[in-house]
Amino acid sequence: MPIVVVYGIPEQAKPVQIKSLRADLAFAVASIEELGVQPSGVYVYPLKEMQDFGFSSGLGAISAVVQLYQNEKRTRGVLEKVAKRVVETIKRREFADFKKVGCDIQFLAGISYEEE
């Protein structure tokens, strides 16, 4: 269950472009065989810059964070493949004419806590 959060989607991005990005990123991540996931098991959350609320990076950059559980098949080489595929997928968008598109990989700890 990889989670992909994309920060810095420009405000002018159209809903159809964002929907397409979500589908393409889910497919791109799922296409990496070593992850063992289907596109329906990849959760993608594109977040627009919110300039009106002061949340604009102003750097002209898009940054993605992929979160997943650690597993022996998820080697450094596999994770680099994931990051590269995510960046390539974002850069194919017409709204992504930015100086920089980056991707970080984070492992989820698998710890939960609840209180009533």
C-alpha positions as CSV (number, residue, x, y, z in Angstrom):
1,M,0.0,0.0,0.0
2,P,2.3,2.8,-1.2
3,I,1.1,6.3,-0.5
4,V,2.3,9.1,-2.9
5,V,1.8,12.7,-1.8
6,V,2.7,15.3,-4.4
7,Y,3.3,18.8,-3.1
8,G,3.4,22.0,-5.2
9,I,0.9,21.3,-7.9
10,P,0.3,24.7,-9.5
11,E,-3.1,26.4,-8.8
12,Q,-3.8,26.6,-12.5
13,A,-3.7,22.8,-12.9
14,K,-7.1,21.6,-14.1
15,P,-9.1,18.9,-12.3
16,V,-8.8,16.6,-15.4
17,Q,-5.0,17.0,-15.3
18,I,-4.9,16.1,-11.6
19,K,-7.1,13.1,-12.1
20,S,-4.8,12.0,-14.9
21,L,-1.7,12.5,-12.7
22,R,-3.3,10.4,-10.0
23,A,-4.0,7.5,-12.3
24,D,-0.6,7.7,-14.0
25,L,1.3,7.8,-10.7
26,A,-0.6,4.8,-9.4
27,F,0.2,2.8,-12.5
28,A,3.8,4.0,-12.6
29,V,4.4,2.8,-9.0
30,A,2.5,-0.4,-9.4
31,S,4.4,-1.2,-12.6
32,I,7.5,-1.8,-10.5
33,E,7.3,-5.6,-10.1
34,E,9.3,-5.8,-6.9
35,L,6.7,-3.7,-5.0
36,G,4.1,-6.4,-5.6
37,V,1.1,-3.9,-5.7
38,Q,-1.7,-3.2,-8.1
39,P,-2.6,0.3,-9.2
40,S,-5.7,0.2,-7.0
41,G,-3.5,-0.4,-4.0
42,V,-1.4,2.8,-4.6
43,Y,-2.9,5.9,-2.9
44,V,-2.0,9.2,-4.6
45,Y,-2.7,12.6,-3.0
46,P,-1.8,15.6,-5.2
47,L,-1.8,18.9,-3.2
48,K,-2.0,22.2,-4.9
49,E,-0.1,25.2,-3.8
50,M,-2.3,27.5,-1.8
51,Q,-0.9,30.9,-2.5
52,D,-3.9,32.7,-1.1
53,F,-3.2,31.1,2.3
54,G,0.6,31.6,2.2
55,F,1.5,28.0,1.5
56,S,3.4,28.6,-1.8
57,S,7.0,27.4,-1.9
58,G,7.8,30.1,-4.4
59,L,10.5,27.9,-5.7
60,G,8.7,26.6,-8.8
61,A,9.2,23.1,-7.7
62,I,7.1,20.0,-7.3
63,S,8.1,17.5,-4.6
64,A,6.7,14.0,-4.2
65,V,7.0,11.8,-1.1
66,V,6.4,8.0,-1.5
67,Q,5.6,6.2,1.8
68,L,5.7,2.4,2.0
69,Y,6.3,-0.4,4.4
70,Q,9.8,-1.8,4.6
71,N,10.3,-5.2,3.0
72,E,13.4,-7.2,1.9
73,K,12.5,-6.8,-1.8
74,R,12.5,-3.0,-1.5
75,T,16.2,-2.6,-1.9
76,R,18.0,0.7,-2.6
77,G,18.0,0.0,-6.3
78,V,14.2,-0.7,-6.3
79,L,13.5,2.5,-4.3
80,E,15.7,4.5,-6.7
81,K,13.6,3.1,-9.5
82,V,10.4,4.1,-7.7
83,A,11.7,7.7,-7.2
84,K,12.9,8.0,-10.8
85,R,9.6,6.7,-12.2
86,V,7.6,9.1,-10.0
87,V,9.7,12.1,-11.2
88,E,9.4,11.1,-14.8
89,T,5.7,10.7,-14.5
90,I,5.2,14.2,-13.0
91,K,7.6,15.8,-15.5
92,R,5.3,14.6,-18.4
93,R,2.6,16.9,-17.2
94,E,2.0,20.1,-19.1
95,F,1.8,22.1,-15.8
96,A,5.2,20.7,-14.6
97,D,7.4,23.1,-16.5
98,F,9.4,23.7,-13.3
99,K,13.1,23.9,-12.6
100,K,13.0,21.0,-10.3
101,V,10.8,17.9,-9.6
102,G,12.0,15.7,-6.8
103,C,11.0,12.5,-4.9
104,D,11.8,11.2,-1.5
105,I,11.1,7.7,-0.2
106,Q,10.0,7.2,3.4
107,F,9.3,3.9,5.2
108,L,6.2,3.7,7.4
109,A,6.9,2.4,10.9
110,G,3.8,0.2,11.1
111,I,3.0,1.4,14.6
112,S,-0.5,2.5,15.6
113,Y,-2.0,4.0,18.7
114,E,-5.5,4.7,19.7
115,E,-7.3,6.1,22.8
116,E,-10.9,6.5,23.8
